[in-house]
């Protein structure tokens, strides 16, 4: 499991908005089990997938448009 500390809880809202518009963000949720906490995200790859830190970078890149 990878735990990502977020700078604010607004990031979670931005990720959820990005999920509606960006195919990559939707794919991220298909590839990983994602658990939101107050100020962090925990991700774990689903069966058949492996961690790829570029996925996390691209998730942040897509979410920044909604901040």
Secondary structure, DSSP 8 states (H G I E B T S, - for coil): -EEEE-S-THHHHHHHHHHHH-HHHHHHHHHEEEEE-SSEEEEEE-TT----HHHHHHHHHHHGGG-
